[in-house]
Amino acid sequence: MLLIRFLLISICILYIIRSLVRYLLPFLFESVVNKAQQQAQQQQRQSTRRPDGAIKVDYIPQGKRGTVPDSEGEFVDYEEVK
């Protein structure tokens, strides 16, 4: 008798949860999508448009260095003798 009661209550609880999820998930997804759209619109408004031809450089890399340090000497080509 106890097992049947437990199974019946479990099935009822699962059915209720399933019904709630079916109705609540679309609202949750809709709110997440709306929030993402609002954030994208705010970022778009905040970014200032530069006039054509204006360039802004945020980072200037340091000069390229050779892979072989100067203390290693020069590379000399050689020919293989057969």
N, C-alpha and C positions, 0 to 999 in steps of 0.2 A: 504494500500500500504506500509506503514511504517513497519507494523508487518511482512509482507512477506519478505521485504528487510532485516530486522533484523534476521529472521529465516534463510534466505539463507546465509547471511554472517556468522552466528554462525555455521551452518552446514559445510561451507567451512573451517572455522578456526579449528573446531574439527577434520575434515578429515585430514587437513595438520598436526596437532599436532599428530594425531594417526599414520600417515605415518612416521613422524620423529622419534617418540618413537620406532616404530618397527625396525628402522635401527640403532638408536643410543644406545639403551639399551644393545644390545649384546657387543658393543665396551666398554661401561662403565663397564659391568660385567667382561669382559676379562681383563681390566686394573686393576680392584680390585683384581682379582684372581692372576694376575701376580705379583702385589705388595706384596700380602700375601706370595706367593711362594718365592720371593726374600728375604723377611724378615726372613722366616723360614730357608732358606739356610744360611743367614748371622749368625743367631743364632747358627746354627749347626757348622759353621766354627769357631765361637768364643769360643764355649765350648771346653775346652781342655780335651783330653782323659787322664785318669790316668792309670798308669800301674795296672795290675791285683793284687789284694790284698791291694791296697792303699785305705784307708778310710779317708774321711774328714768329721768332725762333726762340723756343724755350730752352733748348739744350744744344750746346756746341761741343762736340766730342774733341778730345785732345788729339794732337797729331799722331799719325800712325807710326808705330815703332817697328823696326825690322824684327823678324823672328829670331835672327841670330844676333846676339849682342856684339858690340864693336870689339870687345876683348877677344873674340873667337878668331878673328882674322878674316881674310878674303876667301871666297870660294873659287877654286880653280878647276876648270873643266879638264877632263882627262880622256884619253882614247884608250880603248882596250886593245892590247896587242895579242894576236893569235899566233 
